[in-house]
Amino acid sequence: MRLLLPETSDRVNLFELYSREVKVPADRPFVRVNMVSTLDGAVAFSGRAGSLGGPGDRLLFSVLRSLADVVLVGAGTARVERYGPAKIPLEAQDIRRQRGLAPLPTMAVVTLSGALDWGSRLFTGGGPRPIVIAAGDTRSEALAGAVDVADVVRTGTGAVDLSSALKALGERGVNHVLCEGGPTLNTGLAAAQLVDELCLTLSPKLAGGVGGGLAGGWLRSNDPLVGPGRSFGGQPLAQLVELDLAHVVEEDNFLFLRLRARYSGGPPSS
Ligand SMILES: NC(=O)c1ccc[n+]([C@@H]2O[C@H](COP(=O)([O-])OP(=O)(O)OC[C@H]3O[C@@H](n4cnc5c(N)ncnc54)[C@H](OP(=O)(O)O)[C@@H]3O)[C@@H](O)[C@H]2O)c1
C-alpha cells in the first residue's frame, strides 16, 4: 500500500492513518461509513459486494472494525451478506484491551420490518450481545425473538429515527460507529447529517447496469430491473452533501479514499 495524499509514502500504517483526527461530536458518537464501489458506482455484483473487493479492501475492512465500538448495518445488508459477529485479529483485540475497549466491536442492525433471522450467526455466533434498532411501530411480534438474543432499541415512527438511535448508542458509552451500509441506511444517515466520514474504496472494476442513472435513484437499491445500487441509495437527498478529501491510499489499482463530510447551515433535510 502507498499513501498518495496528503503526502506520499510507501509505508502505510492503516491503524495510525485511520485513527488520525477522529472527532467525536458532543451529542452523539462519531459515524464513519465504509463502502466499496466499482468505478461506475456499483456497490454489488450479482447481488453481493464480495467480488468488488480485494486483499487491501479486506484489510481495511478489518482495521476499520478494529477502531469501532459498534458496527452498524441495515437489515438488507445483514440478510444479503449473511452477517455474523464482527471478527477482528487477536492482535487488534489486544490493542483494544490496552485502550480500555471491549476486545470486539458490537454489531447493531437497523430494521423497520423486524424481519431478521434470530437464529442466524449474527445473533447466536458469539461475541458481544448485538443491538437491534427498530422503529417504535415495528410489530412487536416480529421482534419477539429478538429479546432473547439482542438488546432492542426502538425509536421513530415509520422508520428508525437515526439521530436518536445514535444518541441512545452514545448513552451506552459508544463513541465510534462504523456503518458498513447498505445504501438505504447510508442515505438515511446522510439525510440527517449524521455521516461524519466516508471511507470509499474505488475498485478497478466495471459492473454495468443503470443503477447509477436517473431511474435508479427512485427505485429501491438492488432492484433487478435497474442493476446494482450506489453507495447512497434509496430516495435522493434534499441537498448535496459535500466532503473534503482527507487522504488517498493505493494498492493493486484500488484507491482508498477517506473523506470528511462538511454540512453547511440549516437543519437536516429529514
Ligand atoms: N459495496 C459495499 O460496500 C456494500 C456495503 C453494504 C451493502 N452492500 C450491498 O447493498 C445491497 C443492500 O442494499 P440496501 O439498501 O437494501 O441495504 P441496507 O441499507 O443495509 O438495508 C435496507 C434495510 O435496512 C433497514 N433500514 C435502513 N434504514 C432504515 C431506517 N432509517 N429505518 C428503519 N429501517 C431501516 C430496512 O430493513 P427492513 O427491510 O428489515 O425493514 C431496510 O429495508 C446488497 O446488495 C449489498 O450487497 C454493498
The ligand as a Tripos MOL2 file, in Angstrom:
@<TRIPOS>MOLECULE
LIG
   48    52     1     0     0
SMALL
NO_CHARGES

@<TRIPOS>ATOM
      1 N1        -20.2320   -2.3930   -1.6300 N.am      1 LIG1
      2 C1        -20.4430   -2.2380   -0.3420 C.2       1 LIG1
      3 O1        -19.5640   -1.7380    0.3680 O.2       1 LIG1
      4 C2        -21.7610   -2.6590    0.2570 C.ar      1 LIG1
      5 C3        -21.9830   -2.4980    1.6430 C.ar      1 LIG1
      6 C4        -23.2100   -2.8770    2.1530 C.ar      1 LIG1
      7 C5        -24.1810   -3.3800    1.3170 C.ar      1 LIG1
      8 N2        -23.9440   -3.5210    0.0050 N.ar      1 LIG1
      9 C6        -24.9740   -4.0550   -0.8950 C.3       1 LIG1
     10 O2        -26.1370   -3.2710   -0.7790 O.3       1 LIG1
     11 C7        -27.2630   -4.0850   -1.0670 C.3       1 LIG1
     12 C8        -28.3180   -3.8900    0.0020 C.3       1 LIG1
     13 O3        -28.8000   -2.5700   -0.1240 O.3       1 LIG1
     14 P1        -29.9240   -1.9810    0.8460 P.3       1 LIG1
     15 O4        -30.0830   -0.5460    0.5490 O.co2     1 LIG1
     16 O5        -31.1220   -2.8590    0.8610 O.co2     1 LIG1
     17 O6        -29.1760   -2.1610    2.2570 O.3       1 LIG1
     18 P2        -29.4710   -1.7030    3.7450 P.3       1 LIG1
     19 O7        -29.4790   -0.2290    3.8950 O.co2     1 LIG1
     20 O8        -28.4880   -2.4720    4.5390 O.co2     1 LIG1
     21 O9        -30.8850   -2.3250    4.0670 O.3       1 LIG1
     22 C9        -32.0940   -1.6760    3.8850 C.3       1 LIG1
     23 C10       -32.9720   -2.1330    5.0320 C.3       1 LIG1
     24 O10       -32.3950   -1.7000    6.2640 O.3       1 LIG1
     25 C11       -33.4000   -1.2410    7.1370 C.3       1 LIG1
     26 N3        -33.2860    0.2050    7.2500 N.ar      1 LIG1
     27 C12       -32.3620    1.0300    6.6830 C.ar      1 LIG1
     28 N4        -32.5510    2.2890    7.1130 N.ar      1 LIG1
     29 C13       -33.6120    2.2580    7.9480 C.ar      1 LIG1
     30 C14       -34.2860    3.2220    8.7430 C.ar      1 LIG1
     31 N5        -33.9100    4.5260    8.7820 N.pl3     1 LIG1
     32 N6        -35.3390    2.8280    9.4820 N.ar      1 LIG1
     33 C15       -35.7260    1.5430    9.5100 C.ar      1 LIG1
     34 N7        -35.1350    0.5630    8.7920 N.ar      1 LIG1
     35 C16       -34.0820    0.9340    8.0290 C.ar      1 LIG1
     36 C17       -34.7100   -1.6800    6.4900 C.3       1 LIG1
     37 O11       -34.8370   -3.0300    6.9370 O.3       1 LIG1
     38 P3        -36.1800   -3.9260    6.9300 P.3       1 LIG1
     39 O12       -36.3440   -4.3180    5.4970 O.co2     1 LIG1
     40 O13       -35.8510   -5.0640    7.8170 O.co2     1 LIG1
     41 O14       -37.2910   -3.0730    7.4300 O.co2     1 LIG1
     42 C18       -34.3770   -1.5650    5.0150 C.3       1 LIG1
     43 O15       -35.2340   -2.3070    4.1620 O.3       1 LIG1
     44 C19       -26.7620   -5.5060   -1.1480 C.3       1 LIG1
     45 O16       -26.6440   -5.8800   -2.4920 O.3       1 LIG1
     46 C20       -25.3960   -5.4480   -0.5170 C.3       1 LIG1
     47 O17       -24.5260   -6.4000   -1.0770 O.3       1 LIG1
     48 C21       -22.7620   -3.1570   -0.5490 C.ar      1 LIG1
@<TRIPOS>BOND
     1     1     2 1
     2     2     3 2
     3     2     4 1
     4     4     5 ar
     5     4    48 ar
     6     5     6 ar
     7     6     7 ar
     8     7     8 ar
     9     8     9 1
    10     8    48 ar
    11     9    10 1
    12     9    46 1
    13    10    11 1
    14    11    12 1
    15    11    44 1
    16    12    13 1
    17    13    14 1
    18    14    15 2
    19    14    16 1
    20    14    17 1
    21    17    18 1
    22    18    19 2
    23    18    20 1
    24    18    21 1
    25    21    22 1
    26    22    23 1
    27    23    24 1
    28    23    42 1
    29    24    25 1
    30    25    26 1
    31    25    36 1
    32    26    27 ar
    33    26    35 ar
    34    27    28 ar
    35    28    29 ar
    36    29    30 ar
    37    29    35 ar
    38    30    31 1
    39    30    32 ar
    40    32    33 ar
    41    33    34 ar
    42    34    35 ar
    43    36    37 1
    44    36    42 1
    45    37    38 1
    46    38    39 2
    47    38    40 1
    48    38    41 1
    49    42    43 1
    50    44    45 1
    51    44    46 1
    52    46    47 1
@<TRIPOS>SUBSTRUCTURE
     1 LIG1         1 GROUP 0 **** ****
